[in-house]
Amino acid sequence: MRALAATDHHINDLLFKRWCASRFNPVRRKQFHLYGRQLRFPFLLCCALCVFTFPANSQILQEETLSGPDSHETGQGPHGHLFGNWGGERTHLLERGVRFDFQYVSDSLWNLKSEQKERFASWNRFRGTVDIDFGTLIGQKGLYFHATALWQGGGNLGAYLGLLTSPSGMSSANTCRLDSWWFEKRWLDERITARVGQFAGQDFYGTQHYGASFIFEPMGYALGNLFTTLESFDPPSTPAMEIRVLPLHNLYVKSMVMAAVRSPFSQNPTGLVPQFNGTPMSVSEIGFTPGKKASSVWAFDNVESRKGYSGLYQFGASYNPGKFTSSTSATLRPGNYLLYWMASQALWRVDPKGAKGLDATLAYDWSPPSINRNNRELTAGLRFNEPLPLNFHHTMSLGYVRNMLSPQFFPPGRLTKAEQAVEFNTLLDVLPMLLLQPVIQYYANVGGGTNRAVVFGFRTKVEF
């Protein structure tokens, strides 16, 4: 539900006006700048630590650094790009620790049935990314760099239909900008990792582990109501720093501090210069990874990482100390938080060491109903890897989303209904550089009302 930040209909009009009032209040603005000054010193200090601390063991850069629809379901290999291997230069750069990635992703969707007239909406995204392993490049072991920029735009079908569950995990606002960048340092065989730069909380916290296998937002990217605490999302990422520790072989603990802003697209339109003008907020997570070493499990899975009976169980919490309005009073009150629980598990494998089989995922979050209109969300899904006798990678996925609204934001006596959504899609990796994903979605109680909608379409992804 990243479109919450870009379109008015996703939030209660009164609450939005109160938010705006608090955002532009001169006293409040001064507090934001004070918060920014407090955040600037530890941000720069962490940058220095990442670059100048002692060396650590390095591994070949393999893990996924992109999120949701941009993440890679399979490894590209020598023939996985439309423009080929650049005469061998791409392989040469990769051997030196430099990886470039250029891709196009499009969601083309139609509302076959709804209260509104039928409409075609296409959301398009071009993204360029560079990842550098300085251990391979210059011998500075354990030090990495990542940067990604994009152009995106098109029609937002979720906004047109008034949905809480966006049909596309990409749609938000039209923009061309630097999305995120960071330096990362790893120590002690990757048991301790520090990251600092400009990146989004929702890329790593409350993120759906099977995100690439779904298209509608709460399952194709991250839990849809994480923005209630102003947790940042991509592409309007904000300054942030993170520490990740592995106390046990199958256990990790990580925490992140980021700048939380109410208007993420307008506060830094290009993303080129970090803006320290938000409230520093924190988000933390603890994860258990049965079947896998915790250092090898990242936010999103792929064909390689889902081999065997692996799983990921997460509990996380975000807290924003800034001031928010409640459902019953215009007086600002300090603090807002959200709790989430997530589980992703391989249920059955044809070969215990392979990836073919059935996976399941379940997630739930909760935030105070007096502050947050969309205060609860439940997601559940099944994924069948390689169900058909085809000679290319494919999956079939079934997802369910339930968005629950707080009755405190509605007049007394008004019955509020939970919006429910179901999706079925088939992911077809028809060529090494081309992925197609036809989908059909059904929505009941649109926007908490009584209307229904049916959406059909497909996702196209091209690797250049």
Secondary structure, 3 states (H helix, E strand, C coil): CHHHHCCHHHCCHHHHHHHHHHHHCHHHHHHHHHHHHHHHHHHHHHHHHHHHCCCCCCCCCCCCCCCHHHCCCCCCCCCCCCCCCHHHHHHHHHHCCEEEEEEEEEEEEEEEECCCCCCEEEEEEEEEEEEEEHHHHHCCCCEEEEEEEEEEEECCHHHHHCCCCCCCCCCCCCEEEEEEEEEEEEECCCCEEEEEEEECHHHCCCECCCHHHCCCHHHHCECCCHHHHCCCCCCCCEEEEEEEEEEECCEEEEEEEEEECCCHHHHCCCCCCCCCCCEEEEEEEEEECCCCCHHHCCCCCCCCCCCCCCEEEEEEEEEEEEEEECCCCCCEEEEEEEEEEEEEEEEEECCCCCCCEEEEEEEEEECCCCCCCCCEEEEEEEEEECCCCCCCCEEEEEEEEEEECCHHHCCCCCCCCCEEEEEEEEEEEEECCEEEEEEEEEEECHHHCCCEEEEEEEEEEEEC
